[in-house]
Amino acid sequence: MTTYGGSTTYAQGSVVFYQGSSYQSAVDGNVGNLPSNGAPWTLIAQEGATGPTGPTGTNGPTGAAGPTGAAGAAGATGTVGATGAIGPTGAAGPTGAAGTAGATGPGGATGAAGPAGAPGAAGATGAASTVPGPAGPAGATGPTGATGSLSQLTTFNASTTYSQGSVVFYQGSSYQSSVNGNVGNLPTNGAPWTLIAQEGATGATGPTGTNGSTGAAGPTGAAGPTGAAGPTGAVGPTGVGVAGATGPAGPTGAAGPTGVGVAGATGAAGPTGAAGPTGAAGPTGVGVAGATGPAGPTGAAGATGVGVAGVTGPAGPTGAAGPAGPSTVTYPCFSVCTQGSLEVLANNGGTANVRDAGEGMVTGIVGIASTTQTYTGIVPVSVYGTASCTFDNAVTAGDYVQASGTSPGRCHDAGTTYPTSNQIVGVALSSGSASTEQPIFLFGIEIRGTSGGATGPAGATGAAGPTGTAGPTGAAGPTGAAGPTGNAGAAGATGAAGATGAVGPTGVAGATGVSGPAGPTGAAGPTGTAGAAGATGAKGATGATGPTGSTGPSGPAGPTGPTGSTGLNGTNGATGATGAAGSGGPVSIGTPNPITSGTISGTSVAYFVGNGDTATLPLATTAGQQLMLFLLPANGTSFTLQANALDTINDEQNGVITATGGTIVVHGSAYLISDGNHHWYTLYHN
């Protein structure tokens, strides 16, 4: 088999492949004629319908998150809260010896910073890229293979010994033996077999759309306001000594440790001196941290960065092809089934049987009997592929084959021209004389010849083979680079410091009063205004989409299921006892074809009436005329008998006389006789 070329000259018998189907040249010197199902070509195997789309592959894993954007600038420092009220002075300890004045202590250490505010919410993830990439280039066409030769195609049998050049059909593909004595070797694409036409694989699963790259994280929101300061620790006890002259206030020294011992008796409270100037704030005591202040507003999210889309991973391997449909179907034989004869369906009590095609049956052929059987015997029927049929005329290889219109069950060589009527059974594979069995290629479905009329409805499509398992998902493409971080917003202005009160004169130190309860901590100052959000970074360019993998070739069409069964002829009722000879003459059985409408006419006595139909009786003007009527099929429901407009029906069984032109309903069979005076009498009916 070679690929068809428009400039190549083909000899009779040459086989070519064109647009998914294979054809054989019916003449020599065939050049420039596109292959089609007609002269000068013969269709051998038609391209199968495209298999159903495979399931969508699973999404690839989400790409790694992009790097966190740079932290936004810190918000402005809030104004310093007011200093809490000084707690009462503790009780005076015993008077120590007067010491020399100590050197001025260093400045107190800065208190610990309050807890940081809660971090701002993360910025929203950027939307996935929707820009498709360009399609990849088509692969180069492979070189044309050398012209081979084909012999008769048969279904592979492991016990058959094949010679070099033998062609077999196995699991949807055809193979040619490359050696003699080839037995017990399953056909594969390798020695001792050569693959001729491979069953089309299920179409590859469409590529999974690429995930958009993860946008860069938005900038960190501005820091929340500093929580309120914890309460001030208790002041250590004041040392007692001879008060010297008050010098200029030096910086407050670090608080000494609290003395431990029995508290002395509280002296009488002296008069309170005038308030001296406030000394520099001592170190902040460490206590239980105050509650964290409410979080500041989250800064505006930065623009989502757009990275280059990753390339599409390679397509997964094509799943295994589904099994081929059967080429032989077994049926019970209804009457006679002869080896090599064309078979038609028959309904036997609701079960599909087969029998040899009768004279004039040129459509409804379902296959060829492989053995000879009689009633109820099981007969294998070849319904597709290679089979042997007995011909009523001389046959030539390559000619079309139809059912004989004159010889029941025989095949007929219809010539090289595509038939314009009746069923086309197949194509002859060898030549021979009349009354001989010759191999043919069965088409498998009822194909009618046509002369250009309207196309009939399409036959039912065979069940699709199972879909192959999806290939592994390609690795995710690299995450695109994060877009640039927007500029930091300007820092808010620092609040103005409160004015320091005037220093009052230092009064004479009085006795230390009883320690009172600690005063409440002053409220925290307001938080400074947050700085403006930085500008959004520029959008990164979208990467190109990788090429889509090519679709695998379509597999050959599976054979269409057999035609539905034809209704079975009902069995004839038992013949009644013969009456005395009269003017009606002897009883005779007429045509087996059912009456569907109209008036019963002719010389027959017995007639079949179709289920649900109405038959009008002839005029009852011949004395002794007898009629027997039977329901067809026998398992039907009923039919109706109607009298002529001038006649009545006397229902002797039920004691009823109809009006002229009246009707009765029969559920199986009826036996009537005329009195010759416009009356029909029902001797029996059910």
C-alpha positions as CSV (number, residue, x, y, z in Angstrom):
1,M,0.0,0.0,0.0
2,T,1.4,3.4,-1.0
3,T,0.2,7.0,-0.4
4,Y,-1.8,8.3,-3.4
5,G,0.1,10.6,-5.8
6,G,-1.7,12.5,-8.5
7,S,1.0,12.1,-11.1
8,T,1.6,8.4,-10.5
9,T,0.2,5.8,-13.0
10,Y,-1.4,2.9,-11.2
11,A,-1.9,-0.7,-12.6
12,Q,-5.1,-2.8,-11.9
13,G,-4.9,-4.1,-8.3
14,S,-2.6,-1.3,-7.0
15,V,-3.6,-0.3,-3.4
16,V,-3.3,3.3,-2.3
17,F,-3.9,5.3,0.9
18,Y,-5.8,8.6,0.5
19,Q,-7.4,10.9,3.1
20,G,-7.7,8.1,5.8
21,S,-9.1,5.4,3.5
22,S,-7.6,2.7,1.3
23,Y,-8.6,2.0,-2.4
24,Q,-7.7,-0.5,-5.1
25,S,-7.3,0.5,-8.8
26,A,-9.9,-1.4,-11.0
27,V,-8.1,-0.6,-14.3
28,D,-4.6,-0.3,-15.7
29,G,-3.2,3.2,-16.6
30,N,-5.1,4.9,-13.8
31,V,-3.5,8.3,-13.5
32,G,-4.9,11.7,-12.2
33,N,-8.1,10.2,-10.8
34,L,-8.7,11.0,-7.2
35,P,-9.6,7.8,-5.2
36,S,-13.3,7.6,-4.5
37,N,-15.9,4.8,-3.9
38,G,-16.4,4.4,-7.7
39,A,-14.7,3.7,-11.0
40,P,-11.8,3.6,-11.6
41,W,-11.3,2.9,-7.9
42,T,-12.7,0.3,-5.4
43,L,-13.0,1.3,-1.7
44,I,-11.3,-1.3,0.5
45,A,-11.4,0.2,4.0
46,Q,-13.0,3.5,4.7
47,E,-11.6,6.0,7.2
48,G,-13.1,5.5,10.6
49,A,-14.9,8.2,12.5
50,T,-12.7,10.2,14.9
51,G,-12.7,8.8,18.4
52,P,-14.1,10.7,21.2
53,T,-11.9,13.4,22.8
54,G,-9.8,12.0,25.6
55,P,-10.3,13.4,29.1
56,T,-8.6,16.7,30.0
57,G,-5.3,16.2,31.6
58,T,-4.9,17.2,35.3
59,N,-3.7,20.8,35.9
60,G,0.0,21.1,36.4
61,P,1.2,22.1,39.9
62,T,1.0,25.8,40.8
63,G,4.3,27.6,40.2
64,A,6.3,28.6,43.2
65,A,5.3,31.9,44.8
66,G,7.2,34.9,43.6
67,P,9.5,36.7,46.0
68,T,8.0,38.9,48.6
69,G,8.0,42.5,47.6
70,A,10.2,45.0,49.5
71,A,8.7,46.2,52.8
72,G,7.0,49.6,52.6
73,A,8.4,52.6,54.5
74,A,7.7,52.7,58.2
75,G,4.9,55.0,59.3
76,A,5.7,58.2,61.1
77,T,6.4,58.1,64.8
78,G,3.4,59.2,66.9
79,T,3.7,62.1,69.3
80,V,5.0,61.3,72.8
81,G,2.3,60.7,75.3
82,A,2.0,62.8,78.4
83,T,4.0,61.8,81.4
84,G,2.0,60.0,84.0
85,A,1.5,61.5,87.5
86,I,4.3,60.8,90.0
87,G,3.4,58.3,92.6
88,P,3.5,59.3,96.3
89,T,6.9,59.2,98.0
90,G,7.6,56.1,100.1
91,A,8.1,56.2,103.9
92,A,11.5,57.7,105.1
93,G,14.1,55.1,106.1
94,P,16.4,55.6,109.2
95,T,18.8,58.6,108.8
96,G,22.2,57.6,107.6
97,A,25.5,59.3,108.2
98,A,25.9,62.3,106.0
99,G,27.9,61.4,102.9
100,T,29.8,63.4,100.5
101,A,27.8,64.7,97.6
102,G,28.0,62.1,94.7
103,A,29.0,62.9,91.2
104,T,26.1,63.7,88.9
105,G,24.8,60.4,87.4
106,P,24.6,59.7,83.7
107,G,21.3,60.2,81.8
108,G,18.7,57.5,82.2
109,A,18.4,54.8,79.5
110,T,15.6,55.0,77.0
111,G,12.7,52.8,77.8
112,A,12.0,49.7,75.8
113,A,9.9,50.1,72.6
114,G,6.3,49.1,72.7
115,P,5.2,46.0,70.7
116,A,5.0,46.3,66.9
117,G,1.7,46.6,65.3
118,A,0.1,43.5,63.4
119,P,1.4,43.1,59.9
120,G,-0.8,44.3,57.0
121,A,-2.8,41.7,54.9
122,A,-1.0,40.2,51.9
123,G,-1.8,41.7,48.5
124,A,-4.2,39.8,46.1
125,T,-2.7,37.3,43.7
126,G,-2.6,38.6,40.1
127,A,-5.0,37.2,37.5
128,A,-3.7,34.3,35.2
129,S,-2.5,35.2,31.7
130,T,-5.2,34.7,29.0
131,V,-3.0,35.4,25.9
132,P,-2.6,32.2,23.9
133,G,0.7,31.5,22.2
134,P,1.2,30.9,18.5
135,A,0.8,27.3,17.2
136,G,3.9,25.3,16.6
137,P,5.0,24.4,13.0
138,A,3.7,21.1,11.4
139,G,6.1,18.2,11.3
140,A,7.7,17.2,8.0
141,T,6.0,14.6,5.9
142,G,7.8,11.2,6.1
143,P,9.2,9.6,2.9
144,T,6.9,7.4,0.8
145,G,7.3,3.7,1.5
146,A,8.0,1.1,-1.2
147,T,5.1,-0.5,-3.0
148,G,4.1,-3.8,-1.5
149,S,1.8,-6.6,-2.6
150,L,-1.3,-7.9,-0.8
151,S,-2.9,-11.3,-0.7
152,Q,-6.3,-12.3,0.5
153,L,-7.1,-10.6,3.9
154,T,-8.1,-13.2,6.6
155,T,-8.7,-12.9,10.4
156,F,-5.6,-14.1,12.3
157,N,-5.7,-17.6,13.8
158,A,-2.9,-18.7,16.1
159,S,-3.1,-22.3,14.9
160,T,-2.9,-21.4,11.1
161,T,0.5,-21.7,9.4
162,Y,1.1,-18.5,7.2
163,S,3.3,-18.3,4.2
164,Q,5.4,-15.3,3.2
165,G,3.1,-12.5,1.9
166,S,-0.1,-13.8,3.7
167,V,-2.2,-10.8,5.0
168,V,-4.2,-11.1,8.3
169,F,-6.5,-8.8,10.3
170,Y,-5.7,-8.7,14.1
171,Q,-7.1,-6.3,16.8
172,G,-8.0,-3.6,14.4
173,S,-4.8,-3.6,12.3
174,S,-3.6,-5.6,9.2
175,Y,-0.2,-7.4,8.9
176,Q,1.7,-9.3,6.3
177,S,3.9,-12.4,7.0
178,S,7.5,-11.8,6.1
179,V,8.5,-15.5,6.3
180,N,7.1,-18.9,5.4
181,G,6.0,-21.4,8.1
182,N,4.8,-18.5,10.3
183,V,2.6,-20.1,13.0
184,G,1.7,-19.2,16.6
185,N,3.3,-15.7,16.4
186,L,1.0,-12.9,17.4
187,P,1.1,-10.1,14.7
188,T,3.2,-7.1,15.8
189,N,5.1,-4.4,14.0
190,G,8.2,-6.6,13.8
191,A,9.6,-9.9,12.6
192,P,8.0,-12.2,11.5
193,W,5.3,-9.7,10.6
194,T,5.1,-6.4,8.8
195,L,2.5,-3.8,9.8
196,I,0.4,-2.7,6.7
197,A,-2.4,-0.6,8.2
198,Q,-2.4,0.2,11.9
199,E,-5.6,0.9,13.8
200,G,-5.8,4.6,14.5
201,A,-4.9,5.6,18.0
202,T,-7.3,7.7,20.1
203,G,-6.7,11.4,19.6
204,A,-4.2,12.9,22.0
205,T,-5.6,14.8,24.9
206,G,-5.6,18.5,24.2
207,P,-2.9,20.4,26.0
208,T,-3.7,21.8,29.5
209,G,-3.9,25.6,29.4
210,T,-0.8,27.1,31.0
211,N,-1.3,28.6,34.5
212,G,-0.8,32.3,34.7
213,S,2.4,33.1,36.7
214,T,1.9,34.1,40.3
215,G,2.0,37.8,40.7
216,A,4.6,39.5,42.9
217,A,3.5,40.0,46.5
218,G,2.1,43.4,47.2
219,P,4.2,45.7,49.4
220,T,3.9,45.3,53.2
221,G,1.3,47.6,54.6
222,A,2.3,50.4,56.9
223,A,3.2,49.5,60.5
224,G,0.3,49.8,62.9
225,P,0.5,52.4,65.7
226,T,2.6,51.7,68.8
227,G,0.6,50.3,71.6
228,A,0.0,52.3,74.8
229,A,3.0,52.4,77.2
230,G,2.9,50.0,80.2
231,P,2.4,51.4,83.7
232,T,5.4,53.1,85.3
233,G,7.2,50.9,87.9
234,A,7.3,51.9,91.6
235,V,9.9,54.6,92.6
236,G,12.6,53.3,94.8
237,P,12.9,54.7,98.4
238,T,14.4,58.2,98.8
239,G,17.7,58.4,100.6
240,V,17.7,60.5,103.9
241,G,20.5,63.0,104.7
242,V,21.1,66.6,105.6
243,A,19.7,68.7,102.9
244,G,22.4,70.8,101.2
245,A,21.8,73.8,99.3
246,T,19.9,73.1,96.2
247,G,22.1,73.2,93.2
248,P,21.0,73.2,89.6
249,A,19.0,70.1,88.8
250,G,21.2,67.5,87.3
251,P,20.0,64.6,85.3
252,T,18.2,62.0,87.2
253,G,20.3,59.1,88.1
254,A,19.3,55.5,87.6
255,A,16.8,54.3,90.1
256,G,18.5,52.3,93.0
257,P,17.3,49.0,94.1
258,T,14.4,49.0,96.5
259,G,15.6,48.5,100.1
260,V,14.4,45.5,102.0
261,G,13.6,45.7,105.7
262,V,10.9,46.5,108.2
263,A,9.3,49.8,107.3
264,G,10.0,52.5,110.0
265,A,7.2,54.4,111.6
266,T,5.7,57.0,109.4
267,G,6.6,60.5,110.6
268,A,4.1,63.2,110.8
269,A,3.4,64.9,107.5
270,G,5.3,68.1,107.1
271,P,3.9,70.9,105.1
272,T,4.2,70.4,101.4
273,G,6.8,72.6,99.8
274,A,6.3,74.4,96.6
275,A,6.7,72.1,93.7
276,G,10.3,72.0,92.4
277,P,11.1,71.8,88.7
278,T,10.4,68.4,87.1
279,G,13.6,66.4,86.8
280,A,14.4,64.5,83.6
281,A,12.4,61.4,83.3
282,G,14.0,58.4,84.9
283,P,14.1,55.1,83.1
284,T,10.8,53.5,82.3
285,G,9.9,50.7,84.6
286,V,9.3,47.3,83.2
287,G,5.8,46.0,83.8
288,V,3.1,43.9,82.1
289,A,2.9,45.0,78.5
290,G,-0.2,47.0,77.8
291,A,-2.8,45.8,75.2
292,T,-1.8,46.2,71.6
293,G,-3.4,49.2,70.0
294,P,-5.7,48.6,67.0
295,A,-4.0,47.8,63.8
296,G,-3.5,50.7,61.4
297,P,-5.2,50.7,58.0
298,T,-3.7,48.3,55.5
299,G,-1.7,50.1,52.7
300,A,-3.1,49.9,49.2
301,A,-2.1,46.7,47.4
302,G,0.8,47.0,44.9
303,A,0.2,46.1,41.2
304,T,0.4,42.4,40.4
305,G,3.5,41.6,38.5
306,V,3.1,39.6,35.3
307,G,5.7,37.1,34.5
308,V,6.6,35.2,31.3
309,A,4.3,32.2,30.9
310,G,6.1,28.8,31.1
311,V,6.4,26.6,28.1
312,T,3.8,23.8,27.7
313,G,5.0,20.4,28.7
314,P,5.3,17.6,26.1
315,A,2.1,15.7,25.3
316,G,1.7,12.4,27.2
317,P,1.9,9.1,25.4
318,T,-1.2,7.9,23.5
319,G,-3.4,5.4,25.4
320,A,-3.6,1.8,24.2
321,A,-6.1,1.2,21.3
322,G,-9.5,-0.3,22.2
323,P,-10.3,-3.9,21.2
324,A,-11.7,-4.4,17.7
325,G,-15.3,-5.4,17.4
326,P,-16.3,-9.1,16.4
327,S,-16.4,-10.1,12.7
328,T,-18.6,-13.1,13.4
329,V,-21.9,-13.3,15.3
330,T,-23.8,-16.4,16.2
331,Y,-27.6,-16.8,15.8
332,P,-30.2,-19.6,16.1
333,C,-31.3,-20.8,12.7
334,F,-35.0,-20.2,12.1
335,S,-35.6,-22.7,9.3
336,V,-32.6,-23.6,6.9
337,C,-29.2,-21.9,7.0
338,T,-26.8,-23.0,4.3
339,Q,-23.0,-22.5,4.4
340,G,-22.0,-19.8,1.9
341,S,-25.5,-18.4,1.7
342,L,-26.7,-14.9,2.5
343,E,-28.7,-14.6,5.7
344,V,-31.6,-12.4,6.8
345,L,-33.1,-11.8,10.3
346,A,-36.3,-13.6,11.4
347,N,-38.2,-12.9,14.6
348,N,-38.8,-16.1,16.5
349,G,-41.0,-15.2,19.5
350,G,-39.1,-12.0,20.2
351,T,-35.6,-13.6,19.6
352,A,-33.5,-12.6,16.6
353,N,-32.9,-15.7,14.3
354,V,-31.5,-16.0,10.8
355,R,-32.4,-17.9,7.7
356,D,-31.4,-18.1,4.1
357,A,-32.5,-15.1,2.1
358,G,-35.5,-16.0,-0.1
359,E,-36.1,-15.2,-3.7
360,G,-36.2,-11.5,-4.4
361,M,-34.8,-10.6,-1.0
362,V,-32.1,-8.1,-2.2
363,T,-31.9,-6.0,1.0
364,G,-31.7,-6.7,4.7
365,I,-28.7,-9.0,4.4
366,V,-26.9,-9.3,7.7
367,G,-24.0,-11.7,6.7
368,I,-23.0,-15.1,5.3
369,A,-23.5,-18.4,7.1
370,S,-20.2,-20.2,7.9
371,T,-21.8,-23.6,8.5
372,T,-25.0,-25.4,7.5
373,Q,-27.8,-25.7,10.2
374,T,-31.5,-26.4,10.5
375,Y,-34.2,-25.0,12.8
376,T,-32.8,-24.0,16.3
377,G,-29.2,-25.0,15.4
378,I,-26.6,-22.3,16.2
379,V,-25.0,-20.9,13.1
380,P,-22.0,-18.5,13.0
381,V,-22.6,-15.6,10.6
382,S,-19.7,-13.6,9.2
383,V,-20.9,-10.0,9.4
384,Y,-17.7,-8.1,8.4
385,G,-14.4,-8.8,6.7
386,T,-13.5,-11.8,4.6
387,A,-16.1,-14.6,4.0
388,S,-17.0,-17.1,1.2
389,C,-20.3,-16.8,-0.7
390,T,-21.9,-19.0,-3.4
391,F,-22.5,-17.0,-6.6
392,D,-25.3,-17.4,-9.1
393,N,-23.1,-16.1,-12.0
394,A,-19.5,-15.9,-13.0
395,V,-17.5,-13.6,-10.7
396,T,-14.5,-11.3,-11.3
397,A,-12.2,-10.1,-8.5
398,G,-12.7,-6.4,-7.7
399,D,-16.4,-6.3,-8.8
400,Y,-19.2,-5.2,-6.5
401,V,-21.3,-8.0,-4.9
402,Q,-25.1,-7.9,-4.3
403,A,-27.8,-10.4,-3.4
404,S,-29.2,-12.5,-6.2
405,G,-32.8,-11.6,-7.2
406,T,-33.5,-15.0,-8.6
407,S,-31.5,-17.6,-6.7
408,P,-32.3,-17.6,-3.0
409,G,-29.3,-17.0,-0.7
410,R,-26.8,-16.6,-3.6
411,C,-24.4,-13.8,-4.2
412,H,-24.4,-12.0,-7.6
413,D,-21.5,-10.3,-9.4
414,A,-22.9,-6.7,-10.1
415,G,-19.9,-5.6,-12.2
416,T,-17.4,-2.8,-11.8
417,T,-19.8,0.1,-11.8
418,Y,-21.2,1.2,-8.4
419,P,-24.8,-0.1,-8.2
420,T,-27.6,2.4,-8.2
421,S,-30.2,0.3,-6.2
422,N,-30.5,-2.5,-3.6
423,Q,-28.0,-3.5,-1.0
424,I,-24.3,-3.7,-1.8
425,V,-22.9,-6.7,0.1
426,G,-19.2,-6.2,-0.5
427,V,-16.4,-6.6,-3.1
428,A,-15.2,-9.9,-4.7
429,L,-11.7,-10.9,-3.8
430,S,-11.2,-13.6,-6.4
431,S,-12.6,-14.7,-9.8
432,G,-14.6,-17.9,-10.5
433,S,-17.5,-19.5,-12.3
434,A,-21.2,-19.7,-11.4
435,S,-22.3,-21.9,-8.5
436,T,-18.9,-21.8,-6.8
437,E,-18.0,-20.4,-3.4
438,Q,-15.6,-17.4,-3.7
439,P,-14.1,-15.1,-1.0
440,I,-15.5,-11.6,-0.8
441,F,-14.9,-8.6,1.6
442,L,-18.1,-8.0,3.5
443,F,-18.8,-4.3,4.1
444,G,-20.5,-5.1,7.4
445,I,-23.4,-2.5,7.2
446,E,-26.3,-2.3,4.8
447,I,-25.1,0.0,2.1
448,R,-27.7,0.8,-0.6
449,G,-26.8,1.8,-4.2
450,T,-27.9,5.3,-5.2
451,S,-28.5,7.2,-8.4
452,G,-28.3,10.6,-6.8
453,G,-31.4,10.6,-4.6
454,A,-31.6,11.8,-1.0
455,T,-29.1,10.2,1.4
456,G,-30.6,7.8,3.8
457,P,-30.2,8.2,7.6
458,A,-26.8,7.3,8.9
459,G,-26.4,3.9,10.5
460,A,-25.7,3.7,14.2
461,T,-22.0,4.2,15.1
462,G,-20.3,1.3,16.7
463,A,-19.3,1.7,20.3
464,A,-16.0,3.5,20.7
465,G,-13.0,1.7,22.2
466,P,-12.0,2.7,25.7
467,T,-10.0,5.9,25.9
468,G,-6.3,5.4,26.7
469,T,-5.0,6.7,30.0
470,A,-4.0,10.3,30.0
471,G,-0.3,11.0,29.7
472,P,1.6,12.6,32.5
473,T,1.2,16.4,32.8
474,G,4.2,18.4,31.6
475,A,6.4,20.1,34.1
476,A,5.2,23.6,35.1
477,G,7.0,26.5,33.4
478,P,9.2,28.7,35.5
479,T,7.6,31.6,37.4
480,G,7.9,34.9,35.7
481,A,10.1,37.5,37.3
482,A,8.4,39.8,39.8
483,G,7.5,43.3,38.6
484,P,9.4,46.2,40.1
485,T,8.3,47.4,43.6
486,G,6.6,50.8,43.6
487,N,8.3,53.8,45.2
488,A,7.9,54.1,49.0
489,G,5.5,56.7,50.2
490,A,6.8,59.8,51.9
491,A,7.1,59.6,55.7
492,G,4.5,61.4,57.6
493,A,5.4,64.6,59.5
494,T,6.4,64.2,63.2
495,G,4.0,65.8,65.6
496,A,5.2,68.9,67.5
497,A,6.6,68.4,70.9
498,G,4.5,69.8,73.8
499,A,5.9,72.9,75.6
500,T,7.8,72.4,78.8
501,G,6.4,74.1,81.9
502,A,8.3,76.8,83.8
503,V,10.6,75.6,86.5
504,G,9.4,76.6,90.0
505,P,11.6,77.2,93.0
506,T,12.6,74.2,95.0
507,G,10.9,74.1,98.4
508,V,12.3,72.8,101.7
509,A,12.1,69.1,101.7
510,G,9.4,68.0,104.1
511,A,9.0,64.6,105.7
512,T,8.0,61.9,103.3
513,G,4.3,61.2,103.4
514,V,2.6,57.8,103.3
515,S,2.8,56.2,99.9
516,G,-0.4,56.5,98.1
517,P,-1.7,54.2,95.4
518,A,0.0,54.4,92.0
519,G,-1.7,56.9,89.7
520,P,-3.2,55.8,86.4
521,T,-1.0,55.6,83.3
522,G,-1.5,58.5,80.9
523,A,-3.3,57.9,77.6
524,A,-1.1,57.2,74.6
525,G,-0.7,60.1,72.2
526,P,-2.4,59.9,68.8
527,T,-0.7,58.0,66.0
528,G,0.9,60.0,63.2
529,T,-0.8,60.0,59.7
530,A,0.3,57.1,57.5
531,G,2.4,57.9,54.5
532,A,0.9,57.7,51.0
533,A,1.1,54.4,49.2
534,G,3.9,53.9,46.7
535,A,3.1,54.0,42.9
536,T,2.2,50.7,41.3
537,G,5.0,48.9,39.4
538,A,4.9,48.5,35.6
539,K,3.2,45.3,34.3
540,G,5.7,42.6,33.1
541,A,5.4,41.2,29.5
542,T,3.4,38.0,29.0
543,G,5.4,35.1,27.8
544,A,4.6,33.2,24.6
545,T,2.5,30.0,24.8
546,G,4.3,26.8,23.9
547,P,3.3,24.8,20.8
548,T,0.4,22.4,21.0
549,G,1.2,18.7,20.4
550,S,-0.1,17.2,17.1
551,T,-3.2,15.0,17.1
552,G,-2.7,11.3,16.6
553,P,-4.2,9.5,13.5
554,S,-7.8,8.4,13.8
555,G,-8.5,4.7,14.2
556,P,-10.6,2.7,11.7
557,A,-14.3,2.8,12.1
558,G,-15.7,-0.1,14.1
559,P,-18.3,-2.3,12.3
560,T,-21.9,-1.0,12.6
561,G,-24.1,-3.2,14.7
562,P,-26.5,-5.7,12.9
563,T,-29.8,-4.4,11.6
564,G,-32.7,-4.8,14.0
565,S,-34.6,-8.0,13.7
566,T,-37.5,-8.3,11.2
567,G,-40.9,-9.3,12.6
568,L,-41.5,-13.1,12.5
569,N,-44.3,-14.6,10.3
570,G,-46.9,-16.0,12.6
571,T,-47.6,-19.7,12.6
572,N,-50.6,-20.9,10.6
573,G,-53.6,-22.0,12.5
574,A,-54.7,-25.7,12.4
575,T,-56.7,-26.6,9.2
576,G,-60.4,-27.1,10.0
577,A,-62.2,-30.3,9.0
578,T,-63.1,-30.4,5.4
579,G,-66.8,-29.8,4.8
580,A,-69.0,-31.2,2.2
581,A,-68.1,-30.0,-1.3
582,G,-70.1,-26.9,-2.3
583,S,-70.0,-23.9,-4.6
584,G,-67.2,-22.4,-2.5
585,G,-64.7,-25.0,-3.7
586,P,-61.8,-26.5,-1.6
587,V,-60.0,-24.5,0.9
588,S,-56.6,-23.1,-0.3
589,I,-54.0,-20.9,1.4
590,G,-53.3,-17.6,-0.2
591,T,-50.4,-15.2,-0.1
592,P,-48.5,-15.0,3.2
593,N,-48.2,-11.3,2.9
594,P,-50.6,-9.6,5.4
595,I,-53.6,-7.5,4.4
596,T,-53.1,-4.0,5.8
597,S,-56.2,-2.2,4.4
598,G,-58.9,-2.5,1.7
599,T,-61.4,-5.2,0.7
600,I,-60.4,-8.9,0.6
601,S,-60.5,-10.1,-3.0
602,G,-59.3,-13.0,-5.1
603,T,-60.0,-16.7,-5.1
604,S,-58.0,-17.6,-2.0
605,V,-59.8,-18.8,1.2
606,A,-57.1,-18.1,3.8
607,Y,-55.6,-14.6,4.4
608,F,-53.3,-13.0,6.9
609,V,-54.2,-9.7,8.5
610,G,-51.6,-7.4,10.1
611,N,-51.7,-6.6,13.8
612,G,-54.0,-3.6,14.5
613,D,-55.2,-3.5,10.8
614,T,-58.8,-3.5,9.4
615,A,-59.9,-5.9,6.6
616,T,-63.2,-5.3,4.7
617,L,-65.1,-8.5,3.8
618,P,-66.2,-9.0,0.2
619,L,-70.0,-8.9,-0.6
620,A,-71.8,-11.9,0.9
621,T,-73.6,-12.7,-2.4
622,T,-72.0,-16.2,-3.0
623,A,-73.7,-18.9,-1.0
624,G,-71.2,-21.2,0.7
625,Q,-68.2,-18.9,0.2
626,Q,-65.7,-19.5,3.1
627,L,-63.0,-17.3,4.5
628,M,-60.3,-18.1,7.1
629,L,-58.3,-15.2,8.5
630,F,-55.2,-15.3,10.7
631,L,-53.5,-12.6,12.8
632,L,-49.9,-11.8,11.8
633,P,-47.7,-12.0,13.8
634,A,-49.2,-14.8,15.9
635,N,-48.2,-13.0,19.1
636,G,-49.9,-9.8,18.0
637,T,-52.9,-8.2,19.7
638,S,-55.9,-8.2,17.3
639,F,-57.3,-7.1,13.9
640,T,-60.8,-5.8,12.9
641,L,-63.2,-7.3,10.3
642,Q,-65.7,-4.9,8.7
643,A,-68.8,-6.0,6.7
644,N,-69.5,-4.4,3.3
645,A,-72.0,-1.5,3.5
646,L,-74.8,-3.9,2.3
647,D,-73.9,-6.8,4.6
648,T,-74.1,-7.8,8.2
649,I,-71.9,-10.1,10.4
650,N,-73.8,-12.7,12.4
651,D,-71.5,-13.5,15.4
652,E,-72.8,-17.1,16.1
653,Q,-70.3,-17.5,18.9
654,N,-71.5,-14.5,20.9
655,G,-75.1,-14.3,19.7
656,V,-74.7,-10.8,18.2
657,I,-75.7,-9.5,14.7
658,T,-74.0,-6.3,13.6
659,A,-75.6,-3.5,11.7
660,T,-74.9,-3.3,8.0
661,G,-71.3,-2.3,7.5
662,G,-70.6,-3.3,11.1
663,T,-67.4,-4.6,12.6
664,I,-66.1,-7.3,15.0
665,V,-62.6,-7.6,16.7
666,V,-60.6,-10.8,16.2
667,H,-57.8,-11.7,18.6
668,G,-56.3,-14.6,16.7
669,S,-58.2,-16.2,13.9
670,A,-61.7,-16.4,12.4
671,Y,-63.7,-18.8,10.2
672,L,-66.7,-17.3,8.2
673,I,-69.2,-18.5,5.6
674,S,-71.7,-16.6,3.4
675,D,-75.4,-17.4,3.0
676,G,-75.4,-15.6,-0.4
677,N,-78.0,-13.1,0.9
678,H,-75.7,-10.4,2.4
679,H,-75.0,-12.2,5.7
680,W,-71.6,-13.5,6.9
681,Y,-71.7,-16.1,9.7
682,T,-68.8,-16.5,12.1
683,L,-68.5,-20.3,12.7
684,Y,-65.5,-19.5,15.0
685,H,-63.4,-16.6,16.1
686,N,-61.3,-15.7,19.2
